Amino acid sequence: VNATHALNSNWNGIDEAKVRIVSPFSKAGNNSNIYLGLEYQLQEGWKTYWHSPGEGGFPQTIDWKNSINISSLEILWPQPKEFYILGLKSIGYENEVIFPLKIDLKDINLPSFISFNINYLTCKDICIPGNARLELTLPPGQGKLTDHSFKIEKYLSKTPYQNNDISGLQIVNVSANSDSGTSLITIEARSKYSLINPVFFLGNNLGLPVITPQYNFSIDRKNVTANFFYNELVFDDDSFDLSILFSDSDIFIEHKTSVKPKTL
């Protein structure tokens, strides 16, 4: 299918981190489930954050209440990277990133008006909060590919699988322990193939500092245990939600669970 003209909102936000809505198709199509993209362009050295950035920073939020013909919206978070900002290790993105947006339309036969009020944070030597007001009208009907379709597909491929059978990666067990002055989160995982360079990112509502775990591998490197040691008490006896991003060789899975800590 030949690409047609680009369908996107205007750039908005701040000079250090501009943002816009981009569409892979010129019209909504015949499915109520569609994907749009939230594209960030960051100046050199500036960063923005993953959904669980660590001790510093905060993730973007989208207020879409003024949109028309939308019943739900979900932000998909591509594979992030670690970096240091103001002496703290954080998790997020630099230069350019597109967050795929999974959107459900109420009626595919009606035009859709996309209206976003976005709050986000970008940091370099200082941190600056950003706000962007974005609008896009998506006509109904069968459309053509736009110039944005390839980039959105690229970043969709960087979002984690939810199906372990497809990826070959699996989280086997998650546990948490604490005593009076230290805490430990242990993740046991396996792979269909020998692991090359596994990486774990912990998404949580505790504001845990970003640390590098200690790894223990099986002889064939198909099993790994990642131990996250914290030199402080970072959780109590209450259960907490944990989202684990596990990647190896450009394959990603996300595992969501509720963890009940044990006191040693």
HUVENGI-V686272 format. One record per helix or strand. SS is the DSSP state (A for helix, B for strand). FROM is the first residue (numbers start at 1). TO is the last residue. Records with the same first field share a line. If there is no record, write none. Layout:
SS->FROM-TO ; FROM-TO
//
This chain:
B->7-8 ; 12-14 ; 17-23 ; 25-25 ; 27-27 ; 29-29 ; 33-42 ; 47-49 ; 61-63 ; 68-68 ; 70-75 ; 81-85 ; 88-94 ; 96-105 ; 112-123 ; 127-139 ; 141-141 ; 145-145 ; 161-161 ; 169-178 ; 183-191 ; 199-204 ; 214-217 ; 223-230 ; 240-248 ; 251-259 ; 262-263
A->149-156 ; 164-167
//
